[in-house]
Amino acid sequence: MTAPALKEENPFPSSTEISIDFSKIAKQLENGYEKPFLILDSEIVRNKARRFKEAMPRVFPHFAVKSNPDPRVLRILIEEGVGFEIASIAELDLLLDLGVPASEIYYSNPVKSRHFIEYAAEKGVEWYVLDSIEELRKIVGVKPDARLYLRIDTPNIGSDWPLGGKFGAYADEAEEIVIEAARLKADLAGVTFHVGSQCRNPENWRIGIRRAKEVFESMKSKGLDPRLLNIGGGYPVQHMKPIPSIEMIGDVVNESIADLPESVRIMAEPGRYLVSDAGCFVCRVVGTATRAGKRWMYWDAGLFGGVIETSEGLRYRIDTDRHGAPIPWTVAGPTCDSVDILMREELFPEDMQEGDFIYIRNAGAYTTAYASNFNGFPLPDVIVL
Ligand SMILES: Cc1ncc(COP(=O)(O)O)c(C=O)c1O
C-alpha cells in the first residue's frame, strides 16, 4: 500500500545527485574552526558543467556569476568552456581580469544604470537584455549597435525562489517593445526568460520557449533578425523536495528547440545547478534558549551571513553530529536584527548545544554571495578543494 503513495510524493524518476563527500568536510575541521565557511569540491563543479552540456548539447551554458562569484570557481568554469552572464560591472571586471573575452559575457540584468551600460560598452560587451521601452531607449542611446535580447514573462509555477513579477515583459508590452526597436532600427536579436530559481517544473521551460518563438515571429514580421534564444537559469539541485534531473529538463528543452534553425544561437544561464552540490556551508551554534516554552537556537551565520534562502521557504538538507529525538526549533542568526530568523519550528535533535557544528548541504550557490558584515560579523571563508 505504501508504494503508490511514495510515487505521488515524488513525481520524478530518481536520479543520482552527487554532493561533496563528508570526509572532506571533517578533514577541513581537523584544522580548527574560526568562523563559518563554505567548502567546495571543484571536481563536482566540473562534472555538473559536463552533465549540463550533455543533457542539452545545443545549449551553451553561461554561468550566472551572482550565484557564486569566487574567482577560483569562475576559473574552473572557464576551463570547462562555460560562458558567463552578469548583473553588474563589478562582475564584468572580475571576468575580464580572468581573461574572459567581453564577447562571451551577456549583460542579463534587465534594468541597468546608464553608467554601467557605458562602462560595459567601452569594455566590449556586445549583448544586453531589456524588458521595457525605457531600457531599450537607454541602451540604444549609449550604444546604438548593441545586440539586444528581450526578457519576457514566463510561468514560475513550481519554483522555490520565484523571479516573476519584478522582471519580464507581458505579451502586449513585448509587442510594443518590438515595434519600438524596429522604429529605432535597433538590433533586437533575441528573447530570454527565467522560469524562477530552483524550478522543479520542466513545463515552465516548454512554455517559455513557445512564447519566445511567438516573439521571434513578431520580430521577423517587423524586419528584425532574431538569432538568440536564451532559456535563462532555474535548473534545480537536490535539497529536501524531489527535483527533475537535468536530463529530464533537457528532454523538454531539446524537443522544444528542435525546429529552430541553426542560425539561432541557444544559450542558458545556470547558476545554482553548476555550483550548489559542490558546496557545504559549515557554521556553528553560538547559543540556545527557551522562550515562551519554545526552543531557540542561534547560529554564527544567519540571514546576513549567507543563510538567506531559507527566508523564502527553501529547505536545505542540514546535518549535525547529534542523534537526539527530533523536536521543533526556531533558528536565528547572530545579529541583533529581529528579521534575522532562518526557520521556525524546524525539526532538529533535542540535544543541540552551544558549539555544535551545522552542515548545510548543497549550499554552493547564493550563500557566501549574499553575505555581509552586518553587525560586525565576519564574512564566511570560501575553501575550494
Ligand atoms: C538573469 C538571471 N539569469 C540566471 C540566473 C541564475 O538562476 P539559477 O541560479 O536559478 O540558475 C539568475 C538568478 O537570479 C538571473 O537573475
The ligand as a Tripos MOL2 file, in Angstrom:
@<TRIPOS>MOLECULE
LIG
   16    16     1     0     0
SMALL
NO_CHARGES

@<TRIPOS>ATOM
      1 C1         19.0930   36.8870  -15.2090 C.3       1 LIG1
      2 C2         19.4030   35.6750  -14.4240 C.ar      1 LIG1
      3 N1         19.9350   34.6160  -15.0590 N.ar      1 LIG1
      4 C3         20.2730   33.4890  -14.3940 C.ar      1 LIG1
      5 C4         20.0840   33.3820  -13.0340 C.ar      1 LIG1
      6 C5         20.5060   32.1120  -12.3490 C.3       1 LIG1
      7 O1         19.4420   31.4060  -11.8540 O.3       1 LIG1
      8 P1         19.6810   29.9800  -11.1740 P.3       1 LIG1
      9 O2         20.7360   30.1380  -10.1680 O.co2     1 LIG1
     10 O3         18.3640   29.6450  -10.6090 O.co2     1 LIG1
     11 O4         20.0700   29.0310  -12.2810 O.co2     1 LIG1
     12 C6         19.5010   34.4450  -12.3300 C.ar      1 LIG1
     13 C7         19.2410   34.3330  -10.8850 C.2       1 LIG1
     14 O5         18.7060   35.1680  -10.2330 O.2       1 LIG1
     15 C8         19.1600   35.6270  -13.0420 C.ar      1 LIG1
     16 O6         18.6430   36.6850  -12.4220 O.3       1 LIG1
@<TRIPOS>BOND
     1     1     2 1
     2     2     3 ar
     3     2    15 ar
     4     3     4 ar
     5     4     5 ar
     6     5     6 1
     7     5    12 ar
     8     6     7 1
     9     7     8 1
    10     8     9 2
    11     8    10 1
    12     8    11 1
    13    12    13 1
    14    12    15 ar
    15    13    14 2
    16    15    16 1
@<TRIPOS>SUBSTRUCTURE
     1 LIG1         1 GROUP 0 **** ****
